[in-house]
Amino acid sequence: MNYKEITLMINHELEPFIADILNEVGANGVVIEDSLELKKGRIETFGEIYELDPADYPESDVRVKVYFSEYDYNDRIIDDIKSKINDLKDVKVTRLEFSTGEVQEEDWANEWKNHFHAFKASERFVVVPSWESYNQKNSDEFIIELDPGMAFGTGDHATTSMCLKLIEKYVQPKQSVIDVGTGSGILSIAAHKLGAGPIKALDLDSVAVRVAVDNFEKNGCADVIQAEPGNLLTGETEKRDVIFANILAHIVDLMIDDSYKLLNDNGLLITSGIILEKEQMIVEHLERVGYTIMEITRDNGWIAIAARKEA
């Protein structure tokens, strides 16, 4: 089976929203190539240097490659993407260009793996692709074996890495956890490595749930993490000690009230996927319902928040 590749050239202001939009229209895979990555020059992980090839990135703005199977693609998809982008409020659109092509299945399945290597996501968490080997450097490290497949969340994006750092800092053994929008399952795996449990992982996308379960199996925790489709916290009644939500700001905003009600006293909300421009809105909402802000971290235009429900 072949895949249809749609290439978008967009301005940087659109980048925080594009993955969510493409997920909504049924994308089978997404690659985001940001010209700003070239400023990093190279990536160093565990003594290995991975040079960034300028040929892999646009000279300016952001190139997004999105893939649909030949069975899922139709001529309305590009119009749907344009419509959803134009519906964004208060987001400047200065560049929006489309081109299309065909990709062989084996090329689509393997090419992106060339850019995903083992890396240290926090002080103790090391993310290792399932197709690479890694020798543990010290006994304090937690190894997360990951194959993100068609789900989002490898740990190298600022939002996920900030969540991992907050999880490492705040989550304690035997705390109950619910992971909203689990994606690849990486945050649930991290909580399990720290001894938390029981853990429930939710995602609106059934593909993400399947990917998460596969990753739970790779990390030996499929039998202790409950994974199922779910729309935010709708229908959840069992109180928890910790809630994770690494999703976009407007979705976080929708679940703040429910998260507060679902947490035990002194429970913790760890959330990210929030652009800097939405920080004040989210913080004000958190404080309005009764949360105390424990910590806010910022990285590359994104923020992550740890907030506590005081007893």
N, C-alpha and C positions, 0 to 999 in steps of 0.2 A: 504494500500500500504506500502511495506517495503522499506528500503533504504540500499544502499550499502555504507559501511564505508571503506574508504582507510586511513590508518594511515601512515604518513611519519615521519621519524626521520631525522632531518636536522641539520647542524651546524648553529650557530648564524648569520654568514655572509649572509645566504640565507633568513633569516626571513623577512627583509624589502621587498622582492620581491615576496614572496610565495603567498600572498593573491591575488595579481594581476594575477599571473599565473593561479591559481585555478579558478578565475573568468572567465578567457579566455576560459577554457576548460568546462565551464558550470556547476560549482559546485552549488548545492542547499543549502549548508551550510558549514561553516568552523569554526573550533575551534582551537586556537593556545595556546599551553601550554608551556610556556617558563620557563626553570629551574631557570633562574635568578629571577623570581617572588618570589621564596622562600626566597630570601635575605630580602624581605620586612617583612617577618614574619607574619604580620597581616595587615588588612585594617580597618581603623576607619572612620566611616561616621555617623555624627550626634549623637555621643555618643554610637553608637553600634559598637562592635568589631567583625569583621569577621576573624576568624583564617583561615590561609591558610593551607589546608590539604596536606601534602607531597605526599599522595597517588594520588593527582590530577595532579601532575607534574612529569616530568622525572627527574632523578638524574643529568643529564647533557644534554646540547644541547636543541633542541626544538622539541616538539612533535606536529604534525599538524594532526587533524582529519578532513577529508573532506567527504561530503555526496552527493550522487547522488540517485535520485529515481530509482526504478528498471526499469523504462521505459527509463531513460536518460543514464544509465550506459552501457558501452560496453568495451570489452577487450582491446581496443586501448587507453583508457584514460591514463593508467599508462605510456605507451610509450610516449604519447603526453606530459605528465608532465615532464618526464625525458628529452625529447628533448628540451623543453622550458627552463628548468633549465640549461642544458648544453650550450644553446645558449647565456646565460647571459655573458656579457663581463666584465672582470676584477673582477669577483666574485669567490672567492675560494670555491670549493665544497670538503669538507673533510668528509662529512657524508650524505648519501642519501639512506635510507632503506624504503621499502614498506611492508605493510601487509594489508590484507583485512578481512572484516567481514560483517555480516548482522545486521541491527538494525530495531526494530519495530517502526512504525511511531510515536506512542505516546511517546516512549522513546526519539526519536530524537527531537521531538517538544518541550519537556519540560525540559530535563536534564540540558541544558545550562542556564536555568533561575535561577538555584540554585547559580550561580556565579555572577549574575547581581543584585545589590542592589542600592538604592538611594545614591547619592553621590554629593558632591559639586565640580563642574567642574571649577569654577572660583569664584571670589569674590561675585558675585551676582547670577550666574546661578546654579541651582540645577537640576540635571537630575534624574527623578523618573520613574522606570519601570511601565508600564501600569497596571501590576498585583500587585503593592504595593501601599499603602497609605502613605501620608506624610503630616505632619502638618507644615505649613509655620512658620519659626522662626521669621522673621521680614518682614516689608512691603517692604523692598528694594530687596527682593529676587525675582528672576524670575524662575518659575517652568516650566521645559520642561518635559512633559509626553512623554515617548518614548517606542516604541516596535520596535526594529530594524529588526525583522523578518529575512529575508534572505539577507538584505542589510548590508553594513558596516557602522560603525560610531555610537557608543554609548556615546562618550564623555569621556570614561575612558582611551582611548589610548592617548598617549602623543601628537600625531599630532592634534587630535580633541580638546583636552583640551587647547592646546596652541592657536589654532584658536579662541576658545571661549573667551579666555582672551584678545586677540587682538581685537576681535569684540566688547567686552564690553568696551574696552578702546577708540576705534576710531570711531565706527559707530554711526551716529547721526540720530535723528528723521527725517523722510521725505526724507532720501537719497535713491536713487534707487539702487537696488542690483541685481546682477546675480550670482547664486551659481552653479559653474561648478563641476560636479561629486557629486551631492547632497547626494547620498547614502540614509541614513535614514531620511534626511531632517533636521538634527539637527541645522546646521548653519543657514539655512533659518528661522527656528523657532526662533532662538536667535535674528536674525536681526528684525523680526517682533515684538518680545517682547520689543525691544528697540525703536520701533516706526518707523522703516525704511519702505520704500515702494515707488513705487511698487517693488515686488520681483519676480524674475523668477528663478526656480530651474531646472537644466538640469542634465541628466545622460544618458550615452550610454546604460545602462542596463534597459530594460523596467520593470523588477522586482523591481529594486530600485525605479523607479518612482512610482510604485503602493504602495510600502512601505512608501515612503515619503508622498504621498497623504493621506494615512491612518493616519500617524502621524500629518499631518497638521489638519486633522479633530479632532484628540484627543486634539489638542491645540487651537481649535477654529479659525484657520486661513486658512482653505482650500479655502475659497471664495476670499482671497486676495493674495494668492501665486499661480502664474502660474507654473505648473509642467508639463514637457514634455520631451520625449527623445531628446537627442542632443549630437553631437560629438564635444566636447570642445566648441569653440565659432564659429564654422563653420556656416555660414549663418546668424549670428547675426549682426544687423545693428544699433539698437537703443543704443545710448550712455548711460552709467551708471555712478553713483557716486562711487560705490564699486563693486569689483569683488572678490568672494571667490573661491579658488581652493585648496582643500585638497586632492591632488592626488599625485602620485609618481613623483620623480624629473624629469625623462626623459619626462613625459607627461607635467609637468609644463613648461619645456624648450620649448616644441613645441608650447605653446600658449602664450608665453610672448609678442611676437610682436603684435599678434592680441589683447591681453588684453590692451596694451598701446593705440592702435588705438581706442578701444571701450570705453575708459574711458573719462569722462569729465575732463577739466582742474582741477587740485587739487584732482582728483579722486584717490582712494586707491585700491591697490591689497593686499589682505591678502591670503597668500599661505603657505601650509605645505605639509607633506608627503615626506619631503626631508631629506635624511640621511646626516650626518655630512660630509661624503666624497664628497658629491655633492654640498656643500654650496658655495664654491668658484665659481664653474661653473655657478650656478644659479645667484649669486650676480653679477658676471661680465656681464652676459647677461642682467639682469635687468638694470644695469647702462649704458650698451652700447646703449640700445634703448631709454634712457632718464629718467628712474626712479631714484628717490632719496630714498635711504634706510632709513626708519624711525626707524625701530626696528627689531632686530633679537633675538629670544628666542630659548633656547636649553633645551632639556629634553630627557634623556635616549637614546641618540644617534640620535635624530631627531631634526630638526630645523623648525621654523616657521618665516615668514618674513612679515612685513608690509612695503610696498613701495608706494610712492606717485608720481603721474604724476604732476609735477609742472606746474603752469600756464605760 
